[in-house]
């Protein structure tokens, strides 16, 4: 059985954080990333990009863990 490496864990944590941020947006119209780093600031956009890349990474690597 394959184990998660450091990159996998980092991607998982980033995607969970992103998912929680979307939960806040959906329930309360509250964007935590925008509140901390500024609405559409360079840093907030960079964080959104990094979280999106982490999601893509997990999308393409999940097959490693589903193969028999």
Secondary structure, DSSP 8 states (H G I E B T S, - for coil): -----HHHHHHHHHHHHHHHHHHHHHHHS--HHHHHH-TT-HHHHHHHHHHHHHHHHHHHHTHHHH--
